[in-house]
């Protein structure tokens, strides 16, 4: 909590990711004591303590004029191909009987059949938070949004899932803000130059890119538009000319430490970025960190 004191002292709007159920209650009490309104949405599973995202707003500085909590994958209509049941004619009763033990085995073993990137992207429960704020001093209105992306990178299909979520997160922020300046901040699990990062910061992505989503086989509807209506820019890249050297320094078991930038504050071009917090270079710190 002490690390938040400097931010709350200067009445900053705070976006948090990986807010566990164990932390959600203490954070509510902490922010209430500081005169903040705290919105949280938990969506995880037991192994990560149902972690989610949070958004905290100082009520003496801003009026919360609108607020929204959504499961991001519910905010768009994904392309789907309806599977046709196979007809085995007079053997249908036999086939149905044979399906029963297979169905029981799947339930007992928690087996899940392979899915394409659209099914995977649609099946994610990650919540996204948005609020329209009105500054009590200037009456200026703007939007703030926070999100924690899935972490999928091992296969091309995984990377396409990441592109889908990056695109619809930016779309959501722009749609909710309805033309107002907007900030989209969070843990995006995207490195600078990854397809999702390029999509957000340019508003475009070459459709021949291996991480550009491919329409499901047999789909005959309108192509799904993953591109946001306009680009957003990293606040750090605007001020410093480049992204931070790293925001993540972690190690899983005996793997090599992972050190790179995954966290961003994206802004629309009508937001003036005055300054950013100075962050250390990876050579100047000893990690990994928890």
C-alpha positions in Angstrom: 0.0 0.0 0.0 2.9 2.4 0.8 3.8 2.5 -2.9 0.4 4.0 -3.6 0.9 6.9 -1.1 2.8 9.1 -3.5 0.2 8.7 -6.2 -2.8 9.3 -3.9 -1.0 12.3 -2.4 -0.9 14.0 -5.8 -4.5 12.9 -6.5 -3.7 10.7 -9.4 -6.2 8.4 -11.1 -4.9 4.9 -10.4 -5.4 1.8 -12.6 -4.5 -1.6 -11.1 -4.1 -5.1 -12.5 -3.7 -8.4 -10.8 -5.9 -7.3 -7.9 -6.5 -10.5 -6.0 -9.6 -11.2 -3.8 -7.3 -11.0 -0.8 -6.2 -7.5 -1.8 -9.5 -6.2 -3.0 -10.9 -5.6 0.5 -7.9 -3.9 1.9 -7.6 -1.7 -1.2 -11.2 -0.6 -0.8 -10.5 0.5 2.8 -7.2 2.2 1.7 -8.7 4.2 -1.1 -11.8 5.1 1.0 -9.5 6.6 3.7 -7.8 8.6 1.0 -11.0 10.0 -0.4 -11.1 7.8 -3.5 -13.8 5.9 -5.2 -12.6 2.4 -6.0 -14.1 0.2 -8.7 -13.0 -3.4 -9.0 -13.9 -6.4 -11.1 -12.5 -9.9 -10.2 -12.7 -12.5 -12.9 -9.9 -15.0 -12.3 -9.7 -18.5 -11.0 -8.8 -20.1 -7.6 -5.1 -20.5 -8.6 -4.7 -16.8 -9.0 -7.0 -15.8 -6.2 -9.7 -14.6 -8.6 -7.5 -11.7 -9.6 -9.0 -8.8 -11.6 -8.6 -5.1 -12.3 -9.3 -1.9 -10.4 -9.8 1.8 -11.0 -9.5 4.4 -8.3 -10.6 8.1 -8.7 -10.0 10.9 -6.1 -13.5 12.4 -5.6 -12.2 15.8 -4.5 -10.5 16.3 -7.9 -12.9 14.5 -10.3 -16.6 13.8 -10.7 -17.3 10.3 -12.0 -20.0 11.1 -14.6 -20.2 7.6 -16.2 -18.8 4.2 -15.4 -18.8 0.8 -17.0 -17.6 -2.6 -16.1 -17.6 -5.2 -18.9 -16.2 -8.6 -19.8 -14.3 -7.4 -22.9 -15.2 -10.4 -25.0 -18.9 -9.6 -24.5 -18.5 -6.1 -26.1 -18.2 -7.4 -29.7 -19.9 -10.0 -31.8 -17.3 -12.6 -32.8 -17.5 -14.4 -36.2 -18.9 -17.9 -35.7 -19.5 -20.9 -38.0 -22.4 -23.0 -36.8 -21.4 -26.7 -36.8 -23.7 -29.0 -38.6 -24.6 -32.3 -36.8 -23.5 -35.3 -38.9 -26.3 -37.6 -40.0 -25.4 -41.3 -39.7 -28.8 -42.4 -40.8 -30.1 -45.6 -39.2 -26.8 -45.7 -37.1 -27.7 -42.5 -35.3 -29.0 -44.3 -32.2 -25.8 -46.3 -32.0 -23.6 -43.2 -32.4 -25.5 -41.4 -29.7 -24.9 -44.3 -27.3 -21.2 -44.3 -28.1 -21.0 -40.6 -27.4 -22.1 -41.1 -23.8 -18.9 -42.6 -22.4 -16.9 -40.1 -24.4 -18.9 -37.3 -22.8 -18.4 -38.8 -19.3 -14.7 -39.2 -19.9 -14.3 -35.5 -20.9 -16.1 -34.4 -17.8 -14.0 -36.6 -15.5 -10.7 -35.5 -17.1 -11.7 -31.9 -17.8 -10.8 -32.5 -21.4 -11.4 -29.6 -23.7 -11.2 -30.0 -27.5 -8.9 -27.7 -29.5 -10.4 -24.3 -30.3 -9.5 -21.7 -32.9 -8.4 -18.2 -31.9 -11.9 -16.8 -32.1 -13.3 -19.4 -29.7 -10.3 -18.8 -27.4 -10.6 -15.0 -27.6 -14.4 -15.2 -26.9 -13.9 -17.5 -24.0 -11.6 -15.2 -22.0 -13.3 -13.6 -19.0 -10.9 -10.6 -18.6 -12.8 -7.5 -17.4 -12.2 -4.0 -18.6 -13.1 -0.9 -16.6 -14.0 2.6 -17.9 -15.0 5.9 -16.4 -15.8 9.4 -17.8 -14.3 12.0 -15.4 -15.0 15.7 -15.1 -12.2 17.8 -13.5 -13.7 19.9 -10.7 -11.3 22.7 -11.3 -11.4 23.1 -15.1 -14.6 21.2 -16.0 -12.6 19.3 -18.6 -14.0 15.8 -19.4 -12.0 12.8 -20.4 -12.2 9.0 -20.2 -10.0 6.5 -18.3 -9.8 2.8 -18.9 -7.8 -0.1 -17.5 -7.3 -3.6 -18.7 -5.2 -6.7 -18.2 -4.6 -8.6 -21.4 -4.4 -12.4 -21.6 -0.9 -13.8 -21.7 -0.6 -16.0 -24.8 2.4 -16.0 -27.1 3.7 -19.5 -27.8 1.9 -20.1 -31.2 0.7 -18.0 -34.1 -2.9 -18.7 -33.0 -2.0 -17.5 -29.5 -0.6 -14.3 -30.9 -3.7 -13.8 -33.0 -5.8 -14.0 -29.8 -3.6 -11.2 -28.4 -4.1 -9.1 -31.5 -7.9 -9.6 -31.1 -7.9 -8.5 -27.5 -5.6 -5.5 -28.1 -7.8 -4.3 -30.9 -11.1 -4.6 -29.1 -9.7 -3.1 -25.9 -8.8 0.0 -27.9 -12.2 -0.1 -29.6 -13.9 -0.3 -26.3 -12.0 2.7 -24.8 -12.8 4.8 -27.9 -16.4 3.7 -28.0 -17.0 4.4 -24.3 -15.4 7.8 -24.4 -17.6 8.8 -27.4 -15.1 11.3 -28.8 -13.7 12.5 -25.5 -9.9 12.3 -24.9 -9.2 8.9 -23.4 -6.5 7.1 -21.5 -6.1 3.3 -21.8 -3.7 1.9 -19.2 -2.8 -1.5 -18.1 -0.7 -4.7 -18.4 -1.0 -5.6 -22.0 1.4 -8.6 -22.1 2.7 -7.1 -25.4 6.3 -6.2 -26.2 7.0 -3.1 -28.2 6.7 -4.1 -31.9 4.3 -7.0 -31.2 1.3 -7.0 -33.5 -1.1 -5.9 -30.7 1.2 -3.0 -29.8 1.5 -2.0 -33.4 -2.3 -2.2 -33.8 -3.0 0.1 -30.9 -0.3 2.7 -31.7 -0.9 2.9 -35.4 -4.5 2.0 -35.7 -3.5 -0.5 -38.4 -1.9 -3.9 -38.9 -0.9 -5.5 -42.2 -3.4 -8.2 -42.9 -0.5 -10.5 -44.1 1.0 -10.4 -40.6 1.2 -13.8 -39.0 -0.6 -12.4 -35.9 -3.5 -10.9 -37.9 -6.7 -12.8 -37.1 -7.9 -15.2 -39.8 -11.7 -15.6 -40.3 -12.9 -19.0 -39.3 -13.1 -21.6 -42.1 -16.6 -21.6 -43.6 -17.5 -18.1 -42.2 -19.6 -16.2 -44.7 -20.4 -13.0 -42.8 -18.7 -9.6 -42.8 -15.0 -9.8 -41.9 -14.4 -8.9 -38.2 -12.8 -5.5 -37.9 -10.1 -5.7 -35.3 -8.7 -2.2 -36.1 -9.6 0.7 -33.8 -11.2 3.8 -35.2 -8.0 5.8 -34.6 -4.5 5.2 -33.1 -3.5 5.8 -29.6 0.1 6.7 -28.5 2.2 5.5 -25.6 2.6 8.3 -23.1 6.2 7.2 -22.5 7.0 7.0 -26.2 5.6 10.5 -26.8 7.7 12.1 -24.0 10.9 10.0 -24.2 10.8 9.0 -27.9 10.8 5.3 -26.9 9.1 2.9 -24.6 10.6 2.2 -21.1 13.6 -0.2 -21.1 11.5 -2.7 -19.1 8.4 -2.8 -16.9 8.6 -6.6 -16.2 11.4 -8.6 -14.7 10.2 -12.0 -13.7 11.3 -15.6 -13.5 9.3 -18.8 -13.5 11.0 -21.7 -11.8 14.3 -22.5 -13.7 13.5 -20.5 -16.8 15.6 -17.6 -17.8 14.4 -14.3 -16.4 12.0 -12.4 -18.7 12.9 -8.7 -18.9 10.9 -6.5 -21.2 8.2 -3.8 -21.4 4.6 -5.1 -21.1 2.8 -2.3 -19.4 1.6 0.9 -21.1 -0.4 4.1 -20.8 -1.9 4.8 -24.1 -3.5 8.1 -24.9 -5.4 9.7 -27.8 -3.8 12.6 -29.7 -5.9 15.2 -27.9 -4.3 14.5 -24.5 -1.2 16.6 -23.6 1.4 14.4 -21.9 3.3 16.8 -19.6 5.7 14.3 -18.1 6.1 10.6 -17.1 7.6 8.9 -14.1 11.3 8.1 -14.6 11.8 4.3 -14.7 15.1 2.5 -14.2 17.2 0.7 -16.8 17.4 -3.1 -16.5 21.2 -2.8 -15.9 20.6 -0.7 -12.8 18.3 -3.1 -10.9 18.7 -6.5 -9.4 15.8 -8.8 -10.1 13.7 -10.8 -10.8 10.8 -9.3 -8.9 7.7 -11.2 -7.5 
